[in-house]
Amino acid sequence: MNTLPEHFDVFILGAGPAGLCAAIRLLDMGYVVGMIEQEQFPRPQIGESLSPGIHNIFEYLNAAHLLEDSTYIKNIPAKIIWESKEHSYDRPGPDNGGIVVDRSKLDQELLKFAVSKGLHLIQPAKLRQAIHSGNDWILEILNRSAGISIHSKIVLDARGRKGTLLNERLPIAPSAVAAWTHIDNAVVKESFIEAFAEGWLWGSPVSVNRYRIMAFTDPGTLKENSGSHLSGLMNKTALFAPFVNKIRNSSIETCLVSSFVALAPWDKQFVKIGEAAFTLDPLSSTGVEKAMRFSLQVAIAINTYLKDPQSEHPKNFYEEKLIESVVSHTNWTADYYRKAWPDCKTAAFWMKRASFQLDISKSKSDFTLKLEKVLNNDRPVFEKKQVGPIPVDYFLSRFWNEKIVVSPHVTFKAVYAIDHDCVVIRRAIIHPNLELPLVYLDQLELYSFLKDINGSAISNILDSLNRSMAMEKSKKMLVFLLSNRLLVPTR
């Protein structure tokens, strides 16, 4: 092991995807970053089915090559029984864009990539205690049989569920139990997803020529014999019943699947990320992607803090983004559970999840009070209109001789935004046709732009846009503003 620095800018606990994603970004920003990982790599890890958005994250990290392993399985088609007791439908693989990886291999390769960029790694190692000294953290680490003491301005806890005690969590969904096994596979090349009264089942080809079958149901339904429990659930389905005989001698694994958020996710620059900060219902299979995407935002917050430790923006930005992730996923899953099973109101598994109410009465903190306020706010009804391609030149020609002004329905609001990898406050546009406040449109700051062109003709607006972007892009941007009625003609 190379000699460790005496002081770190950032020290990360845990070498999962979230911790490594944050490490790579912070190293690219020029910081001294260290990390401990308790286990030796490669190590077995579930969570291999990654959602399509994972590709953009790896590309952003300049690590897209790590997803190009020939053993990874791409574009798996799926057969699905959902919102119906019998009717199935097919989802073509190429439209899905997901990928099934070998997590033991991918995590190891991502760790090697981070080390090649300058990450100081201590592995295997375990945190014994963390002491806040006022200006930084003193971490007492056990590395094999040797003790190490290090100092760091920031600690990022990415140890997953191991990094958060039960009394430090707020449940954001009812707990479930997962039971899974593998069968040898040389034939089945598609995924199966099926809802039934007591839960739902997922099956997919995975690495090493195996097929995984995993059930999600209420913990109270799990019997002592997990093998017969899984077989019993499969027998209630159309897609999985044919596999029952194949799992009779298979090893069955189980674990609790709890969705929660940390009560104090940013405490004196001890910051929780990944599954230490929040865990999501597995329904969407986006856990790894969301954890890594959130880590990219955490890196922005950390960069802002290290440049200005007195600023309140980093912590507020971090908490706002964490609440945004939790609320959007909680609302999405509740809506999805309402639709997934035809008799939702008579099926306890589905009804509990469709009608879950957040309860912070025993878990009050500054953060959970903010979360409760946002979650209990009425969600604005936004219906995205599906429109076909707009003929740009023809559309603009209709307004060519008109003076264009900012719509009277446009309002502005100060929000957090990102500028040069730092958290800043910018004015955002609010409008009924926008789902979210909009600060930038293709890197153009809209508030200043709209103020400058208000009352101008189309030709002058295009000239203004064309100073910073190509004409075709300028036209498309103007069509977006006009078609969504953020800009309107004076007539």
Contacts in CASP RR format, 6 or more apart in sequence:
PFRMAT RR
TARGET T0000
AUTHOR 0000-0000-0000
METHOD contacts of the structure
MODEL  1
MNTLPEHFDVFILGAGPAGLCAAIRLLDMGYVVGMIEQEQFPRPQIGESL
SPGIHNIFEYLNAAHLLEDSTYIKNIPAKIIWESKEHSYDRPGPDNGGIV
VDRSKLDQELLKFAVSKGLHLIQPAKLRQAIHSGNDWILEILNRSAGISI
HSKIVLDARGRKGTLLNERLPIAPSAVAAWTHIDNAVVKESFIEAFAEGW
LWGSPVSVNRYRIMAFTDPGTLKENSGSHLSGLMNKTALFAPFVNKIRNS
SIETCLVSSFVALAPWDKQFVKIGEAAFTLDPLSSTGVEKAMRFSLQVAI
AINTYLKDPQSEHPKNFYEEKLIESVVSHTNWTADYYRKAWPDCKTAAFW
MKRASFQLDISKSKSDFTLKLEKVLNNDRPVFEKKQVGPIPVDYFLSRFW
NEKIVVSPHVTFKAVYAIDHDCVVIRRAIIHPNLELPLVYLDQLELYSFL
KDINGSAISNILDSLNRSMAMEKSKKMLVFLLSNRLLVPTR
1 121 0 8 1.000
1 122 0 8 1.000
2 120 0 8 1.000
4 120 0 8 1.000
4 122 0 8 1.000
4 148 0 8 1.000
4 150 0 8 1.000
5 32 0 8 1.000
5 120 0 8 1.000
6 150 0 8 1.000
6 151 0 8 1.000
7 32 0 8 1.000
7 136 0 8 1.000
7 150 0 8 1.000
7 151 0 8 1.000
7 152 0 8 1.000
7 153 0 8 1.000
8 32 0 8 1.000
8 33 0 8 1.000
8 34 0 8 1.000
8 120 0 8 1.000
8 150 0 8 1.000
8 151 0 8 1.000
8 152 0 8 1.000
8 153 0 8 1.000
9 26 0 8 1.000
9 31 0 8 1.000
9 32 0 8 1.000
9 33 0 8 1.000
9 152 0 8 1.000
9 153 0 8 1.000
9 154 0 8 1.000
9 306 0 8 1.000
10 22 0 8 1.000
10 23 0 8 1.000
10 26 0 8 1.000
10 31 0 8 1.000
10 32 0 8 1.000
10 33 0 8 1.000
10 34 0 8 1.000
10 152 0 8 1.000
10 153 0 8 1.000
10 154 0 8 1.000
10 155 0 8 1.000
10 156 0 8 1.000
10 302 0 8 1.000
10 306 0 8 1.000
11 33 0 8 1.000
11 34 0 8 1.000
11 35 0 8 1.000
11 36 0 8 1.000
11 137 0 8 1.000
11 139 0 8 1.000
11 150 0 8 1.000
11 152 0 8 1.000
11 154 0 8 1.000
11 155 0 8 1.000
11 156 0 8 1.000
12 19 0 8 1.000
12 22 0 8 1.000
12 23 0 8 1.000
12 33 0 8 1.000
12 34 0 8 1.000
12 35 0 8 1.000
12 36 0 8 1.000
12 155 0 8 1.000
12 156 0 8 1.000
12 158 0 8 1.000
13 35 0 8 1.000
13 36 0 8 1.000
13 127 0 8 1.000
13 155 0 8 1.000
13 156 0 8 1.000
13 157 0 8 1.000
13 158 0 8 1.000
13 159 0 8 1.000
13 163 0 8 1.000
14 35 0 8 1.000
14 36 0 8 1.000
14 37 0 8 1.000
14 38 0 8 1.000
14 158 0 8 1.000
14 159 0 8 1.000
14 160 0 8 1.000
15 35 0 8 1.000
15 37 0 8 1.000
15 41 0 8 1.000
15 107 0 8 1.000
15 111 0 8 1.000
15 121 0 8 1.000
15 123 0 8 1.000
15 158 0 8 1.000
16 37 0 8 1.000
16 107 0 8 1.000
16 110 0 8 1.000
16 111 0 8 1.000
16 158 0 8 1.000
17 107 0 8 1.000
17 110 0 8 1.000
17 288 0 8 1.000
17 291 0 8 1.000
17 292 0 8 1.000
17 295 0 8 1.000
18 158 0 8 1.000
18 160 0 8 1.000
18 273 0 8 1.000
18 274 0 8 1.000
18 275 0 8 1.000
18 291 0 8 1.000
18 292 0 8 1.000
18 294 0 8 1.000
18 295 0 8 1.000
19 35 0 8 1.000
19 156 0 8 1.000
19 158 0 8 1.000
19 273 0 8 1.000
19 274 0 8 1.000
19 295 0 8 1.000
20 107 0 8 1.000
20 110 0 8 1.000
20 111 0 8 1.000
20 113 0 8 1.000
20 114 0 8 1.000
21 57 0 8 1.000
21 61 0 8 1.000
21 291 0 8 1.000
21 292 0 8 1.000
21 295 0 8 1.000
21 296 0 8 1.000
21 299 0 8 1.000
22 156 0 8 1.000
22 158 0 8 1.000
22 273 0 8 1.000
22 295 0 8 1.000
22 296 0 8 1.000
22 298 0 8 1.000
22 299 0 8 1.000
22 302 0 8 1.000
23 33 0 8 1.000
23 34 0 8 1.000
23 35 0 8 1.000
23 114 0 8 1.000
23 119 0 8 1.000
24 61 0 8 1.000
24 63 0 8 1.000
24 113 0 8 1.000
24 114 0 8 1.000
24 117 0 8 1.000
24 119 0 8 1.000
25 61 0 8 1.000
25 295 0 8 1.000
25 296 0 8 1.000
25 299 0 8 1.000
26 33 0 8 1.000
26 299 0 8 1.000
26 302 0 8 1.000
26 303 0 8 1.000
27 33 0 8 1.000
27 114 0 8 1.000
27 117 0 8 1.000
27 118 0 8 1.000
27 119 0 8 1.000
28 117 0 8 1.000
29 299 0 8 1.000
29 303 0 8 1.000
29 421 0 8 1.000
31 303 0 8 1.000
31 306 0 8 1.000
32 120 0 8 1.000
33 118 0 8 1.000
33 119 0 8 1.000
33 120 0 8 1.000
34 119 0 8 1.000
34 120 0 8 1.000
34 121 0 8 1.000
34 122 0 8 1.000
34 152 0 8 1.000
35 114 0 8 1.000
35 119 0 8 1.000
35 120 0 8 1.000
35 121 0 8 1.000
35 122 0 8 1.000
36 121 0 8 1.000
36 122 0 8 1.000
36 123 0 8 1.000
36 125 0 8 1.000
36 126 0 8 1.000
36 127 0 8 1.000
36 141 0 8 1.000
36 143 0 8 1.000
37 111 0 8 1.000
37 121 0 8 1.000
37 122 0 8 1.000
37 123 0 8 1.000
37 124 0 8 1.000
37 125 0 8 1.000
38 124 0 8 1.000
38 125 0 8 1.000
38 126 0 8 1.000
38 159 0 8 1.000
38 162 0 8 1.000
39 123 0 8 1.000
39 124 0 8 1.000
40 123 0 8 1.000
40 124 0 8 1.000
41 104 0 8 1.000
41 107 0 8 1.000
41 108 0 8 1.000
41 111 0 8 1.000
41 123 0 8 1.000
42 104 0 8 1.000
42 105 0 8 1.000
42 107 0 8 1.000
42 108 0 8 1.000
43 104 0 8 1.000
43 107 0 8 1.000
44 104 0 8 1.000
45 103 0 8 1.000
45 104 0 8 1.000
45 107 0 8 1.000
46 103 0 8 1.000
46 180 0 8 1.000
47 103 0 8 1.000
47 288 0 8 1.000
48 100 0 8 1.000
48 101 0 8 1.000
48 102 0 8 1.000
48 103 0 8 1.000
48 206 0 8 1.000
48 207 0 8 1.000
49 98 0 8 1.000
49 100 0 8 1.000
49 204 0 8 1.000
49 285 0 8 1.000
50 98 0 8 1.000
50 99 0 8 1.000
50 100 0 8 1.000
50 101 0 8 1.000
50 285 0 8 1.000
50 288 0 8 1.000
50 289 0 8 1.000
51 98 0 8 1.000
51 284 0 8 1.000
51 285 0 8 1.000
51 286 0 8 1.000
51 287 0 8 1.000
51 288 0 8 1.000
51 289 0 8 1.000
52 96 0 8 1.000
52 97 0 8 1.000
52 98 0 8 1.000
53 98 0 8 1.000
53 289 0 8 1.000
54 67 0 8 1.000
54 98 0 8 1.000
54 99 0 8 1.000
54 288 0 8 1.000
54 289 0 8 1.000
54 292 0 8 1.000
55 64 0 8 1.000
55 67 0 8 1.000
55 97 0 8 1.000
55 99 0 8 1.000
57 289 0 8 1.000
57 292 0 8 1.000
57 293 0 8 1.000
57 296 0 8 1.000
58 64 0 8 1.000
58 66 0 8 1.000
58 67 0 8 1.000
60 296 0 8 1.000
63 110 0 8 1.000
63 113 0 8 1.000
66 106 0 8 1.000
66 109 0 8 1.000
66 110 0 8 1.000
66 113 0 8 1.000
67 99 0 8 1.000
67 101 0 8 1.000
67 106 0 8 1.000
69 101 0 8 1.000
69 102 0 8 1.000
69 105 0 8 1.000
69 106 0 8 1.000
71 102 0 8 1.000
71 105 0 8 1.000
71 207 0 8 1.000
72 99 0 8 1.000
72 100 0 8 1.000
72 101 0 8 1.000
72 102 0 8 1.000
72 207 0 8 1.000
73 99 0 8 1.000
73 100 0 8 1.000
73 205 0 8 1.000
73 206 0 8 1.000
73 207 0 8 1.000
74 97 0 8 1.000
74 98 0 8 1.000
74 99 0 8 1.000
74 100 0 8 1.000
75 93 0 8 1.000
75 94 0 8 1.000
75 96 0 8 1.000
75 97 0 8 1.000
75 98 0 8 1.000
76 93 0 8 1.000
76 96 0 8 1.000
76 98 0 8 1.000
76 100 0 8 1.000
76 189 0 8 1.000
76 190 0 8 1.000
76 191 0 8 1.000
76 204 0 8 1.000
76 205 0 8 1.000
77 90 0 8 1.000
77 91 0 8 1.000
77 92 0 8 1.000
77 93 0 8 1.000
77 96 0 8 1.000
77 189 0 8 1.000
77 190 0 8 1.000
77 191 0 8 1.000
78 90 0 8 1.000
78 91 0 8 1.000
78 93 0 8 1.000
78 96 0 8 1.000
78 190 0 8 1.000
78 191 0 8 1.000
78 192 0 8 1.000
78 193 0 8 1.000
79 88 0 8 1.000
79 89 0 8 1.000
79 90 0 8 1.000
79 91 0 8 1.000
79 190 0 8 1.000
79 191 0 8 1.000
79 192 0 8 1.000
79 193 0 8 1.000
79 239 0 8 1.000
80 88 0 8 1.000
80 89 0 8 1.000
80 90 0 8 1.000
80 91 0 8 1.000
80 192 0 8 1.000
80 193 0 8 1.000
80 194 0 8 1.000
81 87 0 8 1.000
81 88 0 8 1.000
81 193 0 8 1.000
81 194 0 8 1.000
81 195 0 8 1.000
81 237 0 8 1.000
81 238 0 8 1.000
81 239 0 8 1.000
82 193 0 8 1.000
82 194 0 8 1.000
82 195 0 8 1.000
82 340 0 8 1.000
83 195 0 8 1.000
83 339 0 8 1.000
83 340 0 8 1.000
83 341 0 8 1.000
83 342 0 8 1.000
84 342 0 8 1.000
85 342 0 8 1.000
86 238 0 8 1.000
88 238 0 8 1.000
88 239 0 8 1.000
100 204 0 8 1.000
100 205 0 8 1.000
100 206 0 8 1.000
100 207 0 8 1.000
101 207 0 8 1.000
102 206 0 8 1.000
102 207 0 8 1.000
102 208 0 8 1.000
105 207 0 8 1.000
111 121 0 8 1.000
114 121 0 8 1.000
115 121 0 8 1.000
122 141 0 8 1.000
122 143 0 8 1.000
122 148 0 8 1.000
124 143 0 8 1.000
124 144 0 8 1.000
125 141 0 8 1.000
125 142 0 8 1.000
125 143 0 8 1.000
125 144 0 8 1.000
125 148 0 8 1.000
126 141 0 8 1.000
126 142 0 8 1.000
127 139 0 8 1.000
127 140 0 8 1.000
127 141 0 8 1.000
128 140 0 8 1.000
128 141 0 8 1.000
128 142 0 8 1.000
128 147 0 8 1.000
129 139 0 8 1.000
129 140 0 8 1.000
130 137 0 8 1.000
130 138 0 8 1.000
130 139 0 8 1.000
130 140 0 8 1.000
130 155 0 8 1.000
130 270 0 8 1.000
131 137 0 8 1.000
131 138 0 8 1.000
131 140 0 8 1.000
132 138 0 8 1.000
132 268 0 8 1.000
132 269 0 8 1.000
132 270 0 8 1.000
133 151 0 8 1.000
134 268 0 8 1.000
135 153 0 8 1.000
136 151 0 8 1.000
136 152 0 8 1.000
136 153 0 8 1.000
137 151 0 8 1.000
137 152 0 8 1.000
137 153 0 8 1.000
137 154 0 8 1.000
137 155 0 8 1.000
137 269 0 8 1.000
137 270 0 8 1.000
138 149 0 8 1.000
138 150 0 8 1.000
138 151 0 8 1.000
139 149 0 8 1.000
139 150 0 8 1.000
139 151 0 8 1.000
139 152 0 8 1.000
139 155 0 8 1.000
140 147 0 8 1.000
140 148 0 8 1.000
140 149 0 8 1.000
141 147 0 8 1.000
141 148 0 8 1.000
141 149 0 8 1.000
141 150 0 8 1.000
142 148 0 8 1.000
153 269 0 8 1.000
153 306 0 8 1.000
154 269 0 8 1.000
154 271 0 8 1.000
154 302 0 8 1.000
154 305 0 8 1.000
154 306 0 8 1.000
155 269 0 8 1.000
155 270 0 8 1.000
155 271 0 8 1.000
156 271 0 8 1.000
156 272 0 8 1.000
156 273 0 8 1.000
156 298 0 8 1.000
156 302 0 8 1.000
157 163 0 8 1.000
157 270 0 8 1.000
157 271 0 8 1.000
157 272 0 8 1.000
157 273 0 8 1.000
157 276 0 8 1.000
158 272 0 8 1.000
158 273 0 8 1.000
158 274 0 8 1.000
158 276 0 8 1.000
158 295 0 8 1.000
159 276 0 8 1.000
160 274 0 8 1.000
160 275 0 8 1.000
160 276 0 8 1.000
160 279 0 8 1.000
161 258 0 8 1.000
161 275 0 8 1.000
161 276 0 8 1.000
161 279 0 8 1.000
162 276 0 8 1.000
163 272 0 8 1.000
163 276 0 8 1.000
164 260 0 8 1.000
164 262 0 8 1.000
164 272 0 8 1.000
164 276 0 8 1.000
168 262 0 8 1.000
168 263 0 8 1.000
168 264 0 8 1.000
169 258 0 8 1.000
169 260 0 8 1.000
169 261 0 8 1.000
169 262 0 8 1.000
169 263 0 8 1.000
169 363 0 8 1.000
170 260 0 8 1.000
170 261 0 8 1.000
170 262 0 8 1.000
170 263 0 8 1.000
170 358 0 8 1.000
170 360 0 8 1.000
170 363 0 8 1.000
170 368 0 8 1.000
170 371 0 8 1.000
171 258 0 8 1.000
171 259 0 8 1.000
171 260 0 8 1.000
172 259 0 8 1.000
172 260 0 8 1.000
172 261 0 8 1.000
172 278 0 8 1.000
172 326 0 8 1.000
172 330 0 8 1.000
172 356 0 8 1.000
172 358 0 8 1.000
173 259 0 8 1.000
173 281 0 8 1.000
173 330 0 8 1.000
173 333 0 8 1.000
173 353 0 8 1.000
173 356 0 8 1.000
174 218 0 8 1.000
174 352 0 8 1.000
174 353 0 8 1.000
174 356 0 8 1.000
175 219 0 8 1.000
175 256 0 8 1.000
175 257 0 8 1.000
175 258 0 8 1.000
175 259 0 8 1.000
176 216 0 8 1.000
176 217 0 8 1.000
176 218 0 8 1.000
176 219 0 8 1.000
176 256 0 8 1.000
176 257 0 8 1.000
176 258 0 8 1.000
176 281 0 8 1.000
176 282 0 8 1.000
177 216 0 8 1.000
177 217 0 8 1.000
177 218 0 8 1.000
177 219 0 8 1.000
177 220 0 8 1.000
177 221 0 8 1.000
177 222 0 8 1.000
177 254 0 8 1.000
177 255 0 8 1.000
177 256 0 8 1.000
177 257 0 8 1.000
178 214 0 8 1.000
178 215 0 8 1.000
178 216 0 8 1.000
178 254 0 8 1.000
178 255 0 8 1.000
178 256 0 8 1.000
178 257 0 8 1.000
178 282 0 8 1.000
179 214 0 8 1.000
179 215 0 8 1.000
179 217 0 8 1.000
179 222 0 8 1.000
179 226 0 8 1.000
179 227 0 8 1.000
179 229 0 8 1.000
179 230 0 8 1.000
179 233 0 8 1.000
179 252 0 8 1.000
179 253 0 8 1.000
179 254 0 8 1.000
180 212 0 8 1.000
180 213 0 8 1.000
180 214 0 8 1.000
180 215 0 8 1.000
180 230 0 8 1.000
180 252 0 8 1.000
180 253 0 8 1.000
180 254 0 8 1.000
181 212 0 8 1.000
181 213 0 8 1.000
181 227 0 8 1.000
181 230 0 8 1.000
181 247 0 8 1.000
181 250 0 8 1.000
181 251 0 8 1.000
181 252 0 8 1.000
181 253 0 8 1.000
182 206 0 8 1.000
182 210 0 8 1.000
182 211 0 8 1.000
182 212 0 8 1.000
182 213 0 8 1.000
182 250 0 8 1.000
183 210 0 8 1.000
183 211 0 8 1.000
183 213 0 8 1.000
183 243 0 8 1.000
183 246 0 8 1.000
183 247 0 8 1.000
183 250 0 8 1.000
184 209 0 8 1.000
184 210 0 8 1.000
184 211 0 8 1.000
185 205 0 8 1.000
185 209 0 8 1.000
185 210 0 8 1.000
185 211 0 8 1.000
186 209 0 8 1.000
188 205 0 8 1.000
188 211 0 8 1.000
189 205 0 8 1.000
190 205 0 8 1.000
191 202 0 8 1.000
191 203 0 8 1.000
191 204 0 8 1.000
191 205 0 8 1.000
192 201 0 8 1.000
192 202 0 8 1.000
192 203 0 8 1.000
192 204 0 8 1.000
192 239 0 8 1.000
192 240 0 8 1.000
193 200 0 8 1.000
193 201 0 8 1.000
193 202 0 8 1.000
193 203 0 8 1.000
193 239 0 8 1.000
194 200 0 8 1.000
194 201 0 8 1.000
194 237 0 8 1.000
194 238 0 8 1.000
194 239 0 8 1.000
194 240 0 8 1.000
195 340 0 8 1.000
195 341 0 8 1.000
195 350 0 8 1.000
196 233 0 8 1.000
196 236 0 8 1.000
196 237 0 8 1.000
196 341 0 8 1.000
197 236 0 8 1.000
197 341 0 8 1.000
197 343 0 8 1.000
197 347 0 8 1.000
197 349 0 8 1.000
198 217 0 8 1.000
198 218 0 8 1.000
198 221 0 8 1.000
198 233 0 8 1.000
198 236 0 8 1.000
198 347 0 8 1.000
198 349 0 8 1.000
199 215 0 8 1.000
199 216 0 8 1.000
199 217 0 8 1.000
199 218 0 8 1.000
199 233 0 8 1.000
199 341 0 8 1.000
199 349 0 8 1.000
199 350 0 8 1.000
200 215 0 8 1.000
200 216 0 8 1.000
200 283 0 8 1.000
200 340 0 8 1.000
201 213 0 8 1.000
201 214 0 8 1.000
201 215 0 8 1.000
201 216 0 8 1.000
201 233 0 8 1.000
201 234 0 8 1.000
201 237 0 8 1.000
201 239 0 8 1.000
201 240 0 8 1.000
202 212 0 8 1.000
202 213 0 8 1.000
202 214 0 8 1.000
202 215 0 8 1.000
202 216 0 8 1.000
203 211 0 8 1.000
203 212 0 8 1.000
203 213 0 8 1.000
203 214 0 8 1.000
203 240 0 8 1.000
204 211 0 8 1.000
204 212 0 8 1.000
205 211 0 8 1.000
206 212 0 8 1.000
213 230 0 8 1.000
213 234 0 8 1.000
213 240 0 8 1.000
213 243 0 8 1.000
213 247 0 8 1.000
215 230 0 8 1.000
215 233 0 8 1.000
215 234 0 8 1.000
216 257 0 8 1.000
216 282 0 8 1.000
217 233 0 8 1.000
217 349 0 8 1.000
218 348 0 8 1.000
218 349 0 8 1.000
218 352 0 8 1.000
219 256 0 8 1.000
221 229 0 8 1.000
222 229 0 8 1.000
222 254 0 8 1.000
223 229 0 8 1.000
226 252 0 8 1.000
226 253 0 8 1.000
226 254 0 8 1.000
227 247 0 8 1.000
227 252 0 8 1.000
229 252 0 8 1.000
230 247 0 8 1.000
230 252 0 8 1.000
231 244 0 8 1.000
231 247 0 8 1.000
231 248 0 8 1.000
232 244 0 8 1.000
233 240 0 8 1.000
234 240 0 8 1.000
234 241 0 8 1.000
234 243 0 8 1.000
234 244 0 8 1.000
234 247 0 8 1.000
235 241 0 8 1.000
235 244 0 8 1.000
257 281 0 8 1.000
257 282 0 8 1.000
258 279 0 8 1.000
259 279 0 8 1.000
259 280 0 8 1.000
259 281 0 8 1.000
260 278 0 8 1.000
260 279 0 8 1.000
261 277 0 8 1.000
261 278 0 8 1.000
261 322 0 8 1.000
261 326 0 8 1.000
261 368 0 8 1.000
261 371 0 8 1.000
262 272 0 8 1.000
262 276 0 8 1.000
262 277 0 8 1.000
262 278 0 8 1.000
262 367 0 8 1.000
263 363 0 8 1.000
263 365 0 8 1.000
263 367 0 8 1.000
263 368 0 8 1.000
264 365 0 8 1.000
264 366 0 8 1.000
264 367 0 8 1.000
265 271 0 8 1.000
265 272 0 8 1.000
265 277 0 8 1.000
265 278 0 8 1.000
265 318 0 8 1.000
265 319 0 8 1.000
265 322 0 8 1.000
265 367 0 8 1.000
266 272 0 8 1.000
266 315 0 8 1.000
266 318 0 8 1.000
266 319 0 8 1.000
266 367 0 8 1.000
269 305 0 8 1.000
271 298 0 8 1.000
271 301 0 8 1.000
271 302 0 8 1.000
271 318 0 8 1.000
273 291 0 8 1.000
273 294 0 8 1.000
273 295 0 8 1.000
273 298 0 8 1.000
274 291 0 8 1.000
274 294 0 8 1.000
274 295 0 8 1.000
275 291 0 8 1.000
277 294 0 8 1.000
277 322 0 8 1.000
278 294 0 8 1.000
278 322 0 8 1.000
278 325 0 8 1.000
278 326 0 8 1.000
280 286 0 8 1.000
280 287 0 8 1.000
280 290 0 8 1.000
280 329 0 8 1.000
280 333 0 8 1.000
281 329 0 8 1.000
281 333 0 8 1.000
281 353 0 8 1.000
283 333 0 8 1.000
283 336 0 8 1.000
283 337 0 8 1.000
284 329 0 8 1.000
284 332 0 8 1.000
284 333 0 8 1.000
284 336 0 8 1.000
290 325 0 8 1.000
290 329 0 8 1.000
294 321 0 8 1.000
294 322 0 8 1.000
294 325 0 8 1.000
297 317 0 8 1.000
297 318 0 8 1.000
297 321 0 8 1.000
298 318 0 8 1.000
299 421 0 8 1.000
300 317 0 8 1.000
300 418 0 8 1.000
300 421 0 8 1.000
300 422 0 8 1.000
300 423 0 8 1.000
301 314 0 8 1.000
301 315 0 8 1.000
301 317 0 8 1.000
301 318 0 8 1.000
301 423 0 8 1.000
302 314 0 8 1.000
303 421 0 8 1.000
303 422 0 8 1.000
304 311 0 8 1.000
304 313 0 8 1.000
304 314 0 8 1.000
304 317 0 8 1.000
304 422 0 8 1.000
304 423 0 8 1.000
305 311 0 8 1.000
305 314 0 8 1.000
305 315 0 8 1.000
307 422 0 8 1.000
311 423 0 8 1.000
313 416 0 8 1.000
313 423 0 8 1.000
313 424 0 8 1.000
313 425 0 8 1.000
314 423 0 8 1.000
316 416 0 8 1.000
317 416 0 8 1.000
317 423 0 8 1.000
319 367 0 8 1.000
319 370 0 8 1.000
320 416 0 8 1.000
323 370 0 8 1.000
323 371 0 8 1.000
323 374 0 8 1.000
326 371 0 8 1.000
326 375 0 8 1.000
327 371 0 8 1.000
327 374 0 8 1.000
327 375 0 8 1.000
330 356 0 8 1.000
330 358 0 8 1.000
330 375 0 8 1.000
331 375 0 8 1.000
331 379 0 8 1.000
333 353 0 8 1.000
334 353 0 8 1.000
334 354 0 8 1.000
334 355 0 8 1.000
334 356 0 8 1.000
337 344 0 8 1.000
337 350 0 8 1.000
337 353 0 8 1.000
337 354 0 8 1.000
338 344 0 8 1.000
338 350 0 8 1.000
338 354 0 8 1.000
340 350 0 8 1.000
341 347 0 8 1.000
341 349 0 8 1.000
341 350 0 8 1.000
344 350 0 8 1.000
344 351 0 8 1.000
344 354 0 8 1.000
345 351 0 8 1.000
358 371 0 8 1.000
358 372 0 8 1.000
358 375 0 8 1.000
358 376 0 8 1.000
360 368 0 8 1.000
360 369 0 8 1.000
360 371 0 8 1.000
360 372 0 8 1.000
382 435 0 8 1.000
384 435 0 8 1.000
387 483 0 8 1.000
390 479 0 8 1.000
390 483 0 8 1.000
392 472 0 8 1.000
392 475 0 8 1.000
392 476 0 8 1.000
392 479 0 8 1.000
393 475 0 8 1.000
395 479 0 8 1.000
395 482 0 8 1.000
395 483 0 8 1.000
396 458 0 8 1.000
396 475 0 8 1.000
396 478 0 8 1.000
396 479 0 8 1.000
396 482 0 8 1.000
399 458 0 8 1.000
399 482 0 8 1.000
399 489 0 8 1.000
400 457 0 8 1.000
400 458 0 8 1.000
400 459 0 8 1.000
401 457 0 8 1.000
401 458 0 8 1.000
402 457 0 8 1.000
402 458 0 8 1.000
402 489 0 8 1.000
402 490 0 8 1.000
402 491 0 8 1.000
403 455 0 8 1.000
403 456 0 8 1.000
403 457 0 8 1.000
403 489 0 8 1.000
403 490 0 8 1.000
404 453 0 8 1.000
404 454 0 8 1.000
404 455 0 8 1.000
404 456 0 8 1.000
404 457 0 8 1.000
404 458 0 8 1.000
404 461 0 8 1.000
404 482 0 8 1.000
404 487 0 8 1.000
404 488 0 8 1.000
404 489 0 8 1.000
404 490 0 8 1.000
405 454 0 8 1.000
405 455 0 8 1.000
405 487 0 8 1.000
405 488 0 8 1.000
405 489 0 8 1.000
405 490 0 8 1.000
406 450 0 8 1.000
406 454 0 8 1.000
406 486 0 8 1.000
406 487 0 8 1.000
406 488 0 8 1.000
407 431 0 8 1.000
407 485 0 8 1.000
407 486 0 8 1.000
407 487 0 8 1.000
407 488 0 8 1.000
409 431 0 8 1.000
409 432 0 8 1.000
409 485 0 8 1.000
410 429 0 8 1.000
410 430 0 8 1.000
410 431 0 8 1.000
410 450 0 8 1.000
410 486 0 8 1.000
411 429 0 8 1.000
411 430 0 8 1.000
411 431 0 8 1.000
412 427 0 8 1.000
412 428 0 8 1.000
412 429 0 8 1.000
412 430 0 8 1.000
412 447 0 8 1.000
413 427 0 8 1.000
413 428 0 8 1.000
413 430 0 8 1.000
413 437 0 8 1.000
414 425 0 8 1.000
414 426 0 8 1.000
414 427 0 8 1.000
414 428 0 8 1.000
415 425 0 8 1.000
415 426 0 8 1.000
415 427 0 8 1.000
415 428 0 8 1.000
415 437 0 8 1.000
415 439 0 8 1.000
416 423 0 8 1.000
416 424 0 8 1.000
416 425 0 8 1.000
416 426 0 8 1.000
417 423 0 8 1.000
417 424 0 8 1.000
417 425 0 8 1.000
417 426 0 8 1.000
417 428 0 8 1.000
417 439 0 8 1.000
417 440 0 8 1.000
418 424 0 8 1.000
419 426 0 8 1.000
426 439 0 8 1.000
426 445 0 8 1.000
426 447 0 8 1.000
427 439 0 8 1.000
427 447 0 8 1.000
428 437 0 8 1.000
428 438 0 8 1.000
428 439 0 8 1.000
428 446 0 8 1.000
428 447 0 8 1.000
429 437 0 8 1.000
429 438 0 8 1.000
429 439 0 8 1.000
429 446 0 8 1.000
429 447 0 8 1.000
429 450 0 8 1.000
429 486 0 8 1.000
430 437 0 8 1.000
431 438 0 8 1.000
431 484 0 8 1.000
431 485 0 8 1.000
431 486 0 8 1.000
433 484 0 8 1.000
433 485 0 8 1.000
433 486 0 8 1.000
434 484 0 8 1.000
434 486 0 8 1.000
438 446 0 8 1.000
439 445 0 8 1.000
439 446 0 8 1.000
439 447 0 8 1.000
440 446 0 8 1.000
441 477 0 8 1.000
441 480 0 8 1.000
441 481 0 8 1.000
442 469 0 8 1.000
442 473 0 8 1.000
442 477 0 8 1.000
444 465 0 8 1.000
444 468 0 8 1.000
444 469 0 8 1.000
444 477 0 8 1.000
449 464 0 8 1.000
449 465 0 8 1.000
450 486 0 8 1.000
450 487 0 8 1.000
452 464 0 8 1.000
453 460 0 8 1.000
453 461 0 8 1.000
453 464 0 8 1.000
455 490 0 8 1.000
456 464 0 8 1.000
458 478 0 8 1.000
461 478 0 8 1.000
462 471 0 8 1.000
462 474 0 8 1.000
462 475 0 8 1.000
462 478 0 8 1.000
465 473 0 8 1.000
465 474 0 8 1.000
465 477 0 8 1.000
465 478 0 8 1.000
466 474 0 8 1.000
469 477 0 8 1.000
478 487 0 8 1.000
481 487 0 8 1.000
482 488 0 8 1.000
END
